[in-house]
């Protein structure tokens, strides 16, 4: 019980709570940010791949058998 009293009533306890909450918030932000950027990159790669010309084989050099 003394631990919780110290955690919520002292300056170092409150700074610890603030620091932990800040780090958890940063982690959540970065997870959401990176997932959004990866999804955008996947969409742009799909669009770029769909718009690229398809490489056709050169039929002039093929010899009949």
C-alpha distance (Angstrom), angle and dihedral (degrees) to the residues before:
residue distance angle dihedral
X1 . . .
X2 3.78 . .
X3 3.80 87.9 .
X4 3.82 93.0 59.0
X5 3.79 91.2 43.7
X6 3.80 90.8 53.2
X7 3.80 91.9 43.9
X8 3.80 95.4 54.7
X9 3.80 101.8 30.8
X10 3.81 106.8 41.9
X11 3.77 128.0 72.7
X12 3.80 94.1 -122.0
X13 3.81 90.7 48.3
X14 3.79 92.5 52.3
X15 3.80 91.4 46.4
X16 3.81 88.6 52.0
X17 3.80 91.0 52.7
X18 3.80 91.1 47.0
X19 3.81 91.4 48.4
X20 3.81 93.1 49.0
X21 3.81 92.2 46.6
X22 3.81 90.7 48.1
X23 3.81 92.8 51.2
X24 3.81 92.4 48.0
X25 3.81 89.6 48.2
X26 3.80 91.1 50.4
X27 3.79 90.3 50.0
X28 3.80 92.4 52.0
X29 3.81 91.4 46.1
X30 3.80 93.4 50.6
X31 3.81 93.0 46.8
X32 3.81 91.2 52.6
X33 3.82 92.4 42.2
X34 3.81 94.9 49.9
X35 3.80 93.7 44.1
X36 3.81 90.1 51.9
X37 3.81 92.2 48.3
X38 3.82 91.8 47.8
X39 3.81 90.4 51.3
X40 3.82 91.3 49.2
X41 3.80 90.6 48.9
X42 3.81 91.5 49.8
X43 3.80 91.1 51.4
X44 3.80 92.7 48.0
X45 3.81 90.7 47.7
X46 3.81 90.3 51.2
X47 3.80 91.0 49.4
X48 3.79 91.9 46.9
X49 3.80 91.9 47.6
X50 3.81 92.5 47.9
X51 3.80 91.5 49.7
X52 3.80 95.2 48.4
X53 3.78 115.8 102.0
X54 3.78 115.8 -106.1
X55 3.78 112.5 -115.1
X56 3.80 108.7 -122.0
X57 3.80 121.2 -157.6
X58 3.78 115.5 -111.0
X59 3.81 104.0 -109.7
X60 3.80 94.0 -174.0
X61 3.80 93.5 75.4
X62 3.82 96.2 47.8
X63 3.80 111.6 105.8
X64 3.81 117.6 -146.0
X65 3.77 117.4 -117.7
